[in-house]
Amino acid sequence: MMGDRWHVEVDRSVCIGSGMCVNHAGDAFHLDSARQSRPTDEDCDAGEHVLAAAEGCPVEAITLTLAGSGEVVFPPEE
């Protein structure tokens, strides 16, 4: 994970604005004026706190992929 970059997407049609992502990774996510999550930047440094934010989303609105390759990091593919 060290040195990797992740592409962060939030499905705004699913997001309920719980703020869990901001609590886990306030540097990577913020809530907009409609109280919906947005990534601070489309790509961020890979980190446990960003993964915890995605895993902690109660509606699984966050997708993390490896920047460049598009390989899915979260949610796990079934």
Secondary structure, 3 states (H helix, E strand, C coil): CCCCEEEEEECCCCCCCCCHHHHHCCCCEEECCCCCEEECCCEEECCHHHHHHHHHCCCCCEEEEECCCCCEEECCCC
